[in-house]
Amino acid sequence: MKFNYGKIFLLGFGFFGVSVIWSVYNAFVPLFLESRYGLSPVWIGFFMTLDNIAALLIQPPVGAWSDRLRTPLGRRIPFILIGAPVGAVVFGLIPVVQALPLFVACTTTLLLSMAFWRTPVVALMPDITPSRFRSQANGIINFMGGIGAIIAFLVGGTLYEMNSAYPFWMGSGLVIIAALLVFIFIKEPKEYEETGVRPNMLASLKEVIQDKDKSALRLFLAIFAWFVGYNAIEAFFSLYTVNHLNLTGKDASTLLGHLSTLFVLSALGAGFIGAKLGRRITISIGLIVLGAMISIIYTLPAATLATPLTNLPALGTIRVISLFLMGSGFAWALININSLPMVVDMVENARTGTYTGLYYLFSTLAAIAGPNINGWIVQLSGRDYSTIMLVAPFFMLMALILMWGVRRGEAQAVA
């Protein structure tokens, strides 16, 4: 198995499509829920976790199923060909429907269809990449995902001002194109590594818990911790921008675009840094920096954070908060790029889909917990949206402590 940069970039279009959908969803659906349907912060926080509840139920077993599946198209591609078109269609309907039951029906179908194909498309990376290049490959894939987020936030923000449906229709078209590119250009291995252990999510989870080394358990708990902190902020950021910084929905999208831009610019480098310094050390540096950036945002006054500094082509207005969001984007790249390679290098290739599913099990549990925690914090604080920045630094510290005990998951010298 050889490492091919071009093939990894093409595979990245799959993650590009996923990223466009969820970036538009997270940026604008909370605004619909508050302005169109009048939901409280607690209910908005719960609603924004429904995608993660669907993912929790679907992604881990689908990952194990894809390990076992054998078809002429491969074991991962069939999930993409089913999930992506369904998701694209219902995503385009979300801004059009007015009745809350229809809105819930569309979002529920989207959540189920996207959860169906996300784990298989991510598991394709270790399928076609030798162990020692997986951090770099994950950097490329997340670079493509970051490009999707930038398009969703920066272009989507402008489209949203023109018509609230336009960003969603853009996302639908892009995810169809992305899925077609993966189908046309990515050919799965025709021979699969077999193991005496039948790929099974529950059995693998039991194995992780009972393992005397505890490295895998510590890593999964650290993944849970840092995703709690990150998702707690992401779900409420547009409302934080509107209600605390006194800016607009477009400004919220632009600010998230600044974070995504630095994530993209750092993604490739984060993979190489992980290969050079080691994945555990690189992730630990990212946790320290991210916790510090968010702590500073919480301590600064809203007027200071919203102060414009300059205007840049494509990026729009750069504000004081943009600087700390950009620092957060760099730190998130160090963490996110190197975590999945650590997970899949704790197990043989025959079970990479299963362990990718476990990665999503813990990150999804966190994505359910984070917005609900912040929803209650905002509600109990009298709708003080600045309090959404309180949760993340604590959980980044917890993740850092857990990472100190991880002893496995670094790149293997031999494919």
N, C-alpha and C positions, 0 to 999 in steps of 0.2 A: 504494500500500500504506500503510494507516494503522496506528497503534499503538493497540491496544485492551488496556487493563489486565485487563479481565474475561476476555478470551480467553486471555491469557497465564497467568492464575491457573488456568484450567481445564486448559490444556496442562500446567501444573505437576503435575497429578495423575498424569501418566505418570511423571514423575521421582519423585514421592511413592511410587508403587508399587515402583519400582526400589530406592529408598532403604530402604524397610521390609524388603524381602527381604534385601539385603546387610547391613544393620545387625544383624538377627537372626542371620544366618549367621555374621558375623564375631565376634559376642559369645558365641555358645554352641557352635558347632561345635568350636572348639579345646578346650573343656571335655570334650565327648564323646570327642574323639580321645585325650586324656590319660587320663580316668577310665574310659571304657568299653573302649577298644581298646589302652591302654597304649603309645601311640606316644611316641618321643623328641622333643625340641625340633626336631632337624634334620628329622625326618619330618613333624612338625606344620607347620613352616615350608614344606616342599615341598607338602604337601597344601593349605595355604591359598593357594598360588599357582596351583592347578589352574584356578580360575575365570578367572584372568588369562591362562593359556595358551590356554584356550578362546576368550577374548575376543580375544587376539592373532591367532588364526587366522580368526576369524569377523567381528569388528566392522569392521575396515577394508574388506575386500571387500564386506561388506553395505552399508556407507555408499555406496560407489561404485555398487553395484547399485541402491540406492534412488534415486540421481540419475538413472539411466537408465530406471527402471521407469515405465510409464504404465498405470494401471488406472482403472476408474470410481470406485474409492474413493480414488484418489490414489496417490502413489508411496511414502509412508511408512506409512500406516495398515495395509496388509495384513500387514506384519511384526509389528505390535503384536497384531493379531487372532490370529495363529498362536502367537507366542512367549509371550505373557502367560498364557493358559490352561494350556499345557503346563507352564510353570514353576511356576504356582500348585499344580498337582496334585502334582508330585513333591516340592515343598518341604514340603508337608504330610506326606509319607511319611518324611522324613529322620529325625525323632526316634522313629519307631515301629519301624523295622527294627533288628535286633540284630546280624545277621551283617555283618562288614566288607565282603564283596563286594556285598551288597545296598545297604549304605550308600554305597559308591563308585558303584554304578549310579545311585542316586537323585541324588547330588550331581553326577555327570557330566551327566545329562540336564538338571538345573537349570542348570548352567553353559552348556550349549549353547543352551538355549532363551532364557535371559536375554541372552546375547551376541547372539542373533539379532535382538532388537527394541530394544536400548538405543540404538544409533547412530541408527536412524530416528526414534525419539521425541525425541532431543536435536536432531537436524537439523531438526525441525519448527519450532523457535524462530526461526532465521534465515529460514526459509521465509515466516513470517508477520509478521516484524518488520523495520522499516527499520533501516539500519546504525546511525544515531545513537542508537537506543534499545536496542541489543542488550545493553549492560552492565546497564541497568535491568531488561530482560526476563530476562536470565540470573540477576539477583538474585532476581526473583520466583520463577523456576523452582526455584532452589536453596533459597529460603525454603520452598517446598512440600516439597522433598526433605528439608530439615532437620526439618520437622514430622514427616515419616515416620520419621526417625531418632530423634527424641524419643519418639514413640509406641513404637517398637521397643525402645529402651533402658529408658525409665522404666516404661511399662506392661508391656513384655516381661519386665523383671526381676521384677516382682511375679508375673506369670503363671508364670514359670519356677520360682519357689518352690512354686507350687501343683502344677504338673505340667510337666515339661520339654517336653512337646509343645505346650502352649498357645501360646507365642509364635509357633511355626511355623504353627499353624492360623490364628492372627490374621493373620499375614503373607499367607497364601494368600488369605484372604477379601478383605483390603484391596487386593491387587494386581488381583484380578478387578474389583472396584468401580472402581478407578482406570482400568483399561483401558477399561471400558464408558463412563466419563465422557468420556475423550478421544475415543472413537469417536463418541459421540452429539453432542458439542458442538463439536469442532474440525473445520472444513471446510478442506481443503487448497486452495491456489490452483488454479484450473482451467487457467491458462496458465502455462507454465514458461519461464524465460529459457533460451535455447539458446546454445550456444557451438560454435565450430568444433572445439574439443578434446573428444574423447570422454572423459567422466569415467572415470578409471582410477587406482587407488591407487598402483601401481608407477610409472607415468609421472609422477604428481604427486610422489612421493617423489624420483625422479630430478631433477625440476625444482627441488625444494627444495634438494637437495644442490649442483646446478650453478649456482644463482642467485648472481650476483656480489655482490648486496647482503647475502646471508647472514642477513637478519633472520629469515626463517621458520625456517631451520636453528637459529639461536641460540635462538629461542623454543621450538622443539620439544625441544631439548636441555635447556633450563631446565625445561620441563614434566617431562621425564624425571627430572631431579635432584630437584625438590621432591616428586614422587610417590614416589621411592625412600625419602626420609626419612620421609614421612608414613605410607606403607604398612608400612614396617619396624616402626613402633610399633603401628599398628592391629591387625596380625595377632596380636601377642603381648600385647596390653594386658590381656586377661582373666587370662592366666597370670601376668603381672607383678603384677596386683592380688592374686591369691590367694597367690602364692609369695613375693613381695617385701614387699608391704604387709601381708600376713597378714589380708586381708579376704576376703569371700565373692564367689561368682560374681554374686550380685545387686548387691553393691557395685560390681563392675566395670562392670556394665550402667548403674548409676546415675551413676557418674563419667563414662562416655562420654556419657550423657545431658546432663551439665552442659556438656561441650564443644559438643554439638549444639545446646543451647539458645542459647548465645551465638552460634553460627554462624547460627542462624535469626534471632535478633534483629539481627544485623549484616548479613544477606544483602541486604536492600533498600537499606540505607544504603551498602553496599560498591559497589553498582551506580552509585549517584548520585555517590559519591566518585570512582569511576573515570571517570565522565563529566565531572566537574569538574576533577580534578587531572591526568587522563590515565591510561590503563590501565597503562602501564609504571611510572610513579612509584608508583601505588597498589599494584601487585604487589610492587614493591621494598620498600615499607614493611612489607607483610605478611610478607615473607621475613625481614626483620630482627627483627620482633617474635616470629615463630614460633620462630626459632632461639634467641632469648634465653629464651623460656618453657621450652623443652625442656632447655636447658642448666641452668637453675635447678633443674628437677625432678631432674636427674641428681645435682646437687651436694648436695641436701638429704637428711638421713637419713630412712629409711623411717618411723620413729616420728613424726617431725615431719610428713611428708606425710600420714600417716593420721590425724592429730589432728582430731577433730570441732570445728567452729566454731559451727555453728548448724543448726537444722532449718527448712526452708522448705516450704510447701505445694507439692505436685506434684514439686518438685526433691529432696525428702528431705534426707538429711544432707549438709551442706556441709563438706568437709574442706579442709585447707590445700592439698592437691594440686588441689582443685576450682578454686581461684583461678587457678592457672597453666593449667589445662585450659580455663577460660573465656577467658583471654587468648589461648590457642592457637586457640580457636574463632573469635574476632574476627579474628585474623591470617589464618586459613585462608579466611575469607570474602573478605578483601581480595584474596587470591591467586586463589582458585578462581572467584569470580564474574566476574573480568575476563579470565581466560585464554582461554576458549573464544571470546568475542567478538573477541579479538585474532586468533585463528586464522582464523575465518571471514571477517574483514575483510581478509585478505591475498589473497583470491581472489574471482572473480565469483560471483554467486548460483547459477549453474548447477552449480557444483562444491562447494557448501557441505557436501553429504553426504560427498563424497570427503575434504575437509579435516577434517571432523568425525571421519571414520574415521582419518585420520593423527593427530589429537589423541589418539584412543584407542589407536592403535598405540604411541605413545611413553609414554603414561601406563600402558598395560598392561605394556609391557616393564619399566617401573619397578616395577609392582606384583608382577611375578615376581621381580625382583632383590631388592627390599627385604626381604620375609619370609625369603628364603633367606640373605641376608647376616646378618640378626639370628638366624636359627636356628643358624648356625654360631658366631656370637659367643657366644650363650648356652651352646651345647654346650661350646665351648672354655674358657669361663670357669667351668666346673663348675656349670652351671645357675644362674648369678647373673643373675636377670632384670632387675636394674637396668641392665645393659649395653645393653638395647634402646634406651636414650635417647642412646647415643653416636653413632649413625649420622646422625640427622636434622640436627643443627646443621652438620655438615660439608657435607651436600648442599644445605642452604639457602644456605650461603655460595657454593657453586658456581653455584647457580641465580641468585643475585644478580649475580655477575660476568657471567654470560651475558646477563642482561637489560639490562645497560648497553649492549650492542651492538645491541639491537633498535631499528630505526628506522621500522618499519611496523606496521600493525595497530590504529591508533587509529580512533575513530569517523569515518565519512565524512559530510560535511556534507549530501550529497544522497543520497536513497534510491536 
